[in-house]
Amino acid sequence: MEEAPKTQEEAGTPAGSIPASRCACGTVTAPPAPHCPECGGPMAPDTLPAVGEILSYTILHSPPAGFAAPLPIALVELVGGVKFLCHGHAEQVGRYRIGRQVAIEAVDGIYYFSTMTLRERIALFWRRRGEAEEKVRSVLRSVFRRSRRP
């Protein structure tokens, strides 16, 4: 019998975060790495918020064997500047835009991104620390930016 995909929560990573690693030199990587890409030192387990922004993306209409078409791939920047490639969901292809906020999830060691609804973005801004007035401005800026995009 085939084993069900292992989600990040099942792997011991808290909800709303993704596994990462951190070096004593300050370098953070996602996905986790055993050695630092900057200094070669050992990396310690860490987590990062599972929210990022699409820096660039492409849609593979003739993907490699084992993958269904279309296969969206994006370069996503997480809070703190960590950048990595992850897979998208074919049913959301029309919703991808550079600069778009996305949620990240790891399943069986593969990172997937999905677009965030207005409700999800409001909840994200509201969870951040700060005064109510600042939170409302952040939500309005996000909605305004989204409404100006084609």
PyMOL commands that set and color helices and strands:
alter all, ss='L'
color gray80, all
select helices_A, chain A and resi 90-95+118-127+132-148
alter helices_A, ss='H'
color red, helices_A
select strands_A, chain A and resi 17-23+28-29+43-49+51-60+71-78+83-87+101-107+110-115
alter strands_A, ss='S'
color yellow, strands_A
deselect
rebuild
show_as cartoon
